[in-house]
Amino acid sequence: MLNWRRDPGYEQRMNENRIAIERSKERIKQIESEILQVRNDSERIENDTEQLRQENAKEKALSASIKRLCFPPESSSIHQTPIELGSKPFLPS
């Protein structure tokens, strides 16, 4: 018959290894969750940035239109003579 003795610390080491494996699995799940959150945040930031670009382009176009309509260049603006207080407007007949 074989004289076999079990290693006295074997069970304890195996339990510690199982616990370490479970902790590793939990940490992997946590990291995967964090990665998904970062991806979602990144997509949201990209969408927000694109929306801001579009809004800035619209604002620039609107500002240019306002300047063009409200403040024509001096060469094309019609100079009007000032009207004195109490005077009547000129109506051509």
C-alpha positions in Angstrom: 0.0 0.0 0.0 1.1 3.5 -0.7 2.0 5.8 2.1 0.2 8.9 1.0 -0.1 12.0 3.1 -2.1 15.0 2.1 -0.4 18.3 2.0 -1.8 20.1 5.1 -2.1 23.6 3.5 -3.5 22.3 0.2 -7.2 22.9 1.0 -6.5 26.4 2.3 -4.5 27.3 -0.7 -7.2 26.0 -3.0 -9.9 28.0 -1.2 -7.7 31.1 -1.4 -7.2 30.5 -5.1 -11.0 30.1 -5.6 -11.6 33.4 -3.7 -9.0 35.1 -5.8 -10.6 33.8 -9.0 -14.0 35.0 -8.0 -12.6 38.5 -7.1 -10.9 38.6 -10.5 -14.2 37.7 -12.2 -16.0 40.5 -10.3 -13.3 43.0 -11.1 -13.5 42.0 -14.8 -17.3 42.6 -14.8 -16.7 46.0 -13.1 -14.1 47.0 -15.7 -16.3 45.9 -18.6 -19.1 48.0 -17.1 -16.8 51.0 -16.8 -15.7 50.5 -20.4 -19.3 50.6 -21.6 -19.9 53.7 -19.6 -16.8 55.4 -21.1 -18.0 54.4 -24.6 -21.5 55.8 -23.9 -20.0 59.0 -22.5 -17.7 59.3 -25.6 -20.6 58.9 -28.0 -22.6 61.5 -26.1 -19.7 63.9 -26.2 -19.3 63.4 -29.9 -23.0 64.0 -30.5 -22.9 67.1 -28.3 -19.9 68.4 -30.1 -21.5 67.8 -33.5 -24.6 69.6 -32.3 -22.6 72.5 -31.1 -20.8 72.7 -34.5 -24.1 72.8 -36.3 -25.5 75.5 -33.9 -22.3 77.6 -34.3 -22.7 77.4 -38.1 -26.3 78.4 -37.9 -25.4 81.3 -35.5 -22.6 82.5 -37.9 -25.0 82.4 -40.8 -27.7 84.2 -38.9 -25.2 86.8 -37.7 -24.0 87.4 -41.2 -27.6 87.8 -42.4 -28.3 90.3 -39.7 -25.2 92.3 -40.4 -26.0 92.3 -44.1 -29.6 93.3 -43.7 -29.3 95.8 -40.8 -25.9 97.3 -41.5 -25.4 97.5 -45.3 -22.0 98.7 -46.6 -21.7 102.5 -46.6 -21.4 102.7 -50.4 -24.9 101.2 -50.8 -26.7 102.8 -47.9 -29.2 105.5 -48.6 -28.4 108.7 -46.8 -31.5 110.3 -45.4 -31.7 113.8 -44.3 -32.6 114.2 -40.7 -36.1 115.3 -39.9 -36.6 118.2 -37.5 -38.9 117.7 -34.6 -42.4 118.9 -35.4 -42.0 118.9 -39.1 -44.4 117.2 -41.4 -43.3 114.4 -43.7 -42.9 115.2 -47.4 -45.6 113.6 -49.5 -45.0 113.7 -53.2 -48.1 114.6 -55.3 
